[in-house]
Amino acid sequence: MSTQSAPLPQNGRAAIGLILIGMLFISVNDMLIKALSDRFALHQIVFIRSLIGGAMALVFVRLEGGFHLLRTRRPGLHSFRVLCIVFANLTFFAALAVMPLATATALFFIAPLLITLLSIPVLGERVGPRRLSAVAIGFAGVLVMLAPEIAGAGLDGAGWSATLPILAALGYAGMQVMTRKLGGETRASAMSVYIHIGFLSISVLFFLNAGDGRYLDHVENESLIFLLRAWIWPDQSELWVFLLIGVLGGCIGYALSQAYRLGDAATVAPFEYVALPLAILWGWIVFDELPGLHVWAGTALIAGAGLYVFAREKARAADG
């Protein structure tokens, strides 16, 4: 029996519902990780999250047809895709230790614009002047948001941490381009398993080399402290938070993958921007954070540019 799945029919409503659920879960996941960032090591959180999420992904694989779905003819591309998303997650979560949730999320949404640029050399796509102009406007939004941090701290200080969400967006863009390149040959559940294996491997390497906190001497940057802090056992009141993060991690990967399998990207992707108001909401309720004027202005430029790119892609697809 072939391990490739038959193409699924386009189901716009189900796809949009799944992407909205995925964005809600992502916003809660990010909020919880930020809440834990002043006590636990990032690689400890990632390990527990992926242990639970990976187990859930294996259940999804079994339900979708069996463990033979995990076989792939393109392990190199899948491995690179996993490294991209691992890099994206680690840099974004590290940013949460030092940045307001809404600011980090808004900067991360430069990713669709980076996908547009990467699709030129990697996928051989043609990008016209309108989309390139939108990319430039989005980058202007990044500069608007970063200017106060860089001016106040410089790139050698806290301002360096402000670039972490942009690095995360670059990793995420690389992952999405690889997903397009791989096509529809792999089930969503199997791709989720690959990702969780990557997270588990990286977090174990971090634990073996830095799990006792040996590198924390003379480290003052909060992002690096979050990365290099020693593992500690959570108390009973914190265990449920780790459990919830793990369950969310298992659901997020599947919901997003299924959304993009059921609906075309130009229809589904714009709904990812619901994460922006959710990040602002959680930042306000949980951390008493409200964005400044420069964040609102930069967010508007980034979101507007990204939505325009999606609209142009949909128009081009409709034109054939």
DANOR-V422199 format. One record per backbone hydrogen bond with DSSP energy under -0.5 kcal/mol. NH is the residue of the N-H (numbers start at 1). CO is the residue of the C=O. If there is no record, write none. Layout:
# DANOR-V422199
nh=NH co=CO
nh=NH co=CO
This chain:
# DANOR-V422199
nh=11 co=262
nh=15 co=11
nh=16 co=12
nh=17 co=13
nh=18 co=14
nh=19 co=15
nh=20 co=16
nh=21 co=17
nh=22 co=18
nh=23 co=19
nh=24 co=20
nh=25 co=21
nh=26 co=22
nh=27 co=23
nh=28 co=24
nh=29 co=25
nh=30 co=26
nh=31 co=27
nh=32 co=28
nh=33 co=29
nh=34 co=30
nh=35 co=31
nh=36 co=32
nh=37 co=33
nh=37 co=34
nh=39 co=36
nh=40 co=36
nh=42 co=226
nh=45 co=41
nh=46 co=42
nh=47 co=43
nh=48 co=44
nh=49 co=45
nh=50 co=46
nh=51 co=47
nh=52 co=48
nh=53 co=49
nh=54 co=50
nh=55 co=51
nh=56 co=52
nh=57 co=53
nh=58 co=54
nh=59 co=55
nh=60 co=56
nh=61 co=57
nh=62 co=58
nh=63 co=59
nh=64 co=60
nh=65 co=61
nh=65 co=62
nh=66 co=61
nh=69 co=66
nh=70 co=67
nh=71 co=68
nh=78 co=74
nh=79 co=75
nh=80 co=76
nh=81 co=77
nh=82 co=78
nh=83 co=79
nh=84 co=80
nh=85 co=81
nh=86 co=82
nh=87 co=83
nh=88 co=84
nh=89 co=85
nh=90 co=86
nh=91 co=87
nh=92 co=88
nh=93 co=89
nh=94 co=90
nh=95 co=91
nh=96 co=92
nh=97 co=93
nh=97 co=94
nh=98 co=95
nh=99 co=95
nh=104 co=100
nh=105 co=101
nh=106 co=102
nh=107 co=103
nh=108 co=104
nh=109 co=105
nh=109 co=106
nh=110 co=107
nh=111 co=108
nh=113 co=110
nh=114 co=110
nh=115 co=111
nh=116 co=112
nh=117 co=113
nh=118 co=114
nh=119 co=115
nh=120 co=117
nh=121 co=117
nh=122 co=118
nh=123 co=119
nh=124 co=120
nh=125 co=119
nh=127 co=125
nh=128 co=126
nh=132 co=128
nh=133 co=129
nh=134 co=130
nh=135 co=131
nh=136 co=132
nh=137 co=133
nh=138 co=134
nh=139 co=135
nh=140 co=136
nh=141 co=137
nh=142 co=138
nh=143 co=139
nh=144 co=140
nh=145 co=141
nh=146 co=142
nh=147 co=143
nh=150 co=146
nh=151 co=147
nh=152 co=148
nh=153 co=149
nh=154 co=149
nh=154 co=150
nh=157 co=154
nh=159 co=154
nh=160 co=154
nh=160 co=157
nh=161 co=157
nh=161 co=158
nh=162 co=158
nh=163 co=160
nh=164 co=161
nh=167 co=163
nh=168 co=164
nh=169 co=165
nh=170 co=166
nh=171 co=167
nh=172 co=168
nh=173 co=169
nh=174 co=170
nh=175 co=171
nh=176 co=172
nh=177 co=173
nh=178 co=174
nh=179 co=175
nh=180 co=176
nh=181 co=177
nh=182 co=178
nh=183 co=179
nh=185 co=182
nh=191 co=187
nh=192 co=188
nh=193 co=189
nh=194 co=190
nh=195 co=191
nh=196 co=192
nh=197 co=193
nh=198 co=194
nh=199 co=195
nh=200 co=196
nh=201 co=197
nh=202 co=198
nh=203 co=199
nh=204 co=200
nh=205 co=201
nh=206 co=202
nh=207 co=203
nh=208 co=204
nh=209 co=205
nh=210 co=206
nh=211 co=207
nh=213 co=210
nh=216 co=213
nh=219 co=216
nh=220 co=218
nh=225 co=221
nh=226 co=222
nh=227 co=223
nh=228 co=224
nh=229 co=225
nh=231 co=211
nh=238 co=235
nh=239 co=235
nh=240 co=236
nh=242 co=238
nh=243 co=239
nh=244 co=240
nh=245 co=241
nh=246 co=242
nh=247 co=243
nh=248 co=244
nh=249 co=245
nh=250 co=246
nh=251 co=247
nh=252 co=248
nh=253 co=249
nh=254 co=250
nh=255 co=251
nh=256 co=252
nh=257 co=253
nh=258 co=254
nh=259 co=255
nh=260 co=256
nh=261 co=257
nh=262 co=258
nh=263 co=259
nh=267 co=264
nh=268 co=264
nh=269 co=265
nh=271 co=268
nh=272 co=269
nh=273 co=270
nh=274 co=271
nh=275 co=272
nh=276 co=273
nh=277 co=273
nh=278 co=274
nh=279 co=275
nh=280 co=276
nh=281 co=277
nh=282 co=278
nh=283 co=279
nh=284 co=280
nh=285 co=281
nh=286 co=282
nh=287 co=282
nh=287 co=283
nh=288 co=284
nh=289 co=283
nh=296 co=292
nh=297 co=293
nh=298 co=294
nh=299 co=295
nh=300 co=296
nh=301 co=297
nh=302 co=298
nh=303 co=299
nh=304 co=300
nh=305 co=301
nh=306 co=302
nh=307 co=303
nh=308 co=304
nh=309 co=305
nh=310 co=306
nh=311 co=307
nh=312 co=308
nh=313 co=309
nh=314 co=310
nh=315 co=311
nh=316 co=312
nh=317 co=313
nh=318 co=314
nh=319 co=315
nh=320 co=316
nh=320 co=317
